[in-house]
Amino acid sequence: MQTMVLDYQPTAAPRSLAELAAVTDNPLLLRFFEQWLMLTGDGAFPPADAFEPEGPDFARGQVVIVDLVGAPPRFRFRHVGEKLIPFAGLDMTGKWVDELPNLEHRRATLEGYRWVAEHARPAYASSKRERNRKPYFYEALRLPLSRDGRTVDRLVSCTSYALRMIDLV
């Protein structure tokens, strides 16, 4: 069960729902971002514990929570949603991102997490992927969280996989 990243594209760093809607029409990601914006309140980021591990009901099983450990940060999967595990081929809950066995997946995941941590901003990414020679479309929205409202020390990500026919050329 090999997953290949065919064309990883960090697509956008939305600051508003309108900016995200300009790059995706995915209702799951739009609703997830809207909830994150509401939880932000007066702080720069929602609290680190703002999202339950399973995610909100509408995103149940499609949420990943990642802890940032040390400086520079190393990323550890606190929780990986059960609907995402079949696409990755294994459950990485409790493991480090740099332990992902697929080098391309590891590179793309670390690149996205590092960007959010360094820029302290949301990031939307999409890519065409292939698993067992079947193409699918991947979208992820990665969002910063903070215990003190200023320093990013946790990330939450909502991921969507579309098993639709896509143009691989």
C-alpha positions in Angstrom: 0.0 0.0 0.0 2.2 2.8 -1.3 1.0 6.3 -1.3 2.6 8.7 -3.8 2.3 12.4 -3.7 2.0 13.4 -7.3 2.1 17.2 -7.2 2.1 18.7 -3.7 0.9 22.3 -3.8 0.8 24.5 -0.7 -2.0 26.5 -2.2 -3.1 29.3 0.1 -2.7 31.0 3.5 -6.2 32.2 4.1 -7.0 35.0 6.6 -10.7 34.9 6.0 -13.4 32.6 5.0 -13.7 34.4 1.7 -10.0 33.8 1.0 -10.4 30.1 1.6 -13.5 30.0 -0.5 -11.5 31.4 -3.4 -9.4 28.3 -3.5 -11.8 25.5 -2.5 -15.4 24.8 -2.5 -15.0 21.9 0.0 -17.8 22.4 2.5 -16.0 20.4 5.2 -12.9 22.6 5.1 -14.9 25.8 4.8 -17.0 24.9 7.9 -13.9 23.7 9.8 -12.2 27.1 9.1 -15.3 29.0 10.1 -15.3 27.2 13.5 -11.6 27.9 14.0 -12.3 31.6 13.2 -15.1 31.7 15.8 -12.9 30.0 18.4 -10.1 32.6 17.8 -12.1 35.3 19.6 -9.9 38.1 20.8 -6.7 36.1 20.7 -4.4 35.5 17.8 -5.3 31.8 17.9 -7.8 29.5 19.5 -6.6 27.6 22.6 -4.6 24.5 22.2 -7.4 22.4 23.6 -10.2 24.1 21.5 -10.7 20.9 19.4 -11.6 17.5 20.7 -9.4 14.8 19.3 -12.2 13.3 17.2 -13.0 16.8 15.9 -16.4 18.5 15.7 -19.3 16.2 14.7 -19.3 17.4 11.1 -15.6 16.5 10.7 -15.6 13.4 12.9 -12.6 11.1 12.0 -11.0 13.6 9.6 -9.1 15.7 12.1 -5.4 15.4 13.0 -3.9 17.1 16.1 -0.2 17.7 16.2 2.0 18.8 19.1 5.0 21.0 18.5 7.9 19.9 20.8 11.1 21.8 21.3 12.9 24.5 19.3 13.1 24.2 16.5 9.9 22.2 16.8 9.6 18.6 16.1 6.0 17.5 15.3 4.2 14.6 17.1 0.8 13.3 16.1 -1.4 13.6 19.2 -4.4 12.2 17.3 -5.1 10.9 13.8 -8.7 10.6 12.7 -9.9 7.1 12.0 -11.1 8.0 8.5 -7.6 9.1 7.6 -5.8 6.0 8.6 -6.7 3.9 5.6 -5.2 6.5 3.2 -2.0 6.7 5.2 -1.9 2.9 5.6 -1.1 3.1 9.3 -2.1 4.9 12.5 0.6 7.4 13.4 -1.1 8.6 16.7 1.6 9.1 19.3 4.4 9.0 16.7 6.6 11.7 15.2 5.9 13.1 11.8 9.5 12.5 10.8 8.8 8.7 11.3 6.3 8.6 8.4 7.6 5.7 6.3 6.7 7.2 2.9 9.4 9.8 2.2 7.2 12.0 -0.1 4.4 12.0 2.3 6.8 12.8 5.2 8.3 15.7 3.2 5.0 17.2 2.2 3.6 16.8 5.7 6.6 18.4 7.4 6.7 21.2 4.9 3.1 22.1 5.6 3.4 21.9 9.4 6.7 23.9 9.4 5.1 26.6 7.3 2.1 27.0 9.7 4.5 26.9 12.8 6.9 29.5 11.3 4.3 31.9 9.8 1.7 31.4 12.6 -1.0 31.4 9.9 -3.5 28.9 8.5 -2.5 27.0 5.4 -4.5 25.2 2.8 -2.9 22.6 0.6 -4.1 20.3 -2.1 -2.5 17.6 -4.3 -3.2 14.8 -6.6 -2.2 11.5 -5.1 -2.2 7.9 -5.9 -2.7 4.8 -3.7 -2.5 1.3 -5.0 -2.5 2.9 -8.5 -5.8 4.6 -7.8 -5.9 8.4 -8.1 -7.5 10.6 -5.6 -7.6 14.3 -4.7 -6.3 15.4 -1.3 -7.1 18.7 0.5 -5.9 19.8 4.0 -6.5 22.8 6.1 -3.8 23.2 8.8 -4.5 25.7 11.6 -2.4 27.0 14.5 -3.4 26.6 18.1 -1.9 28.1 21.2 -1.9 27.6 25.0 -1.0 31.3 25.6 -2.9 32.8 22.7 0.3 34.0 21.0 2.8 31.1 20.6 1.9 28.3 18.2 2.4 25.0 20.1 -0.2 22.8 18.5 -1.7 22.4 15.1 -5.1 21.1 14.1 -5.7 19.8 10.5 -8.9 18.8 8.7 -8.3 16.5 5.8 -10.5 15.5 2.9 -9.8 12.8 0.3 -11.9 12.6 -2.9 -11.9 9.3 -4.7 -13.0 10.9 -7.9 -11.4 10.6 -11.3 -8.8 13.2 -11.7 -6.5 14.2 -14.5 -3.0 12.8 -13.6 -1.3 14.4 -16.6 
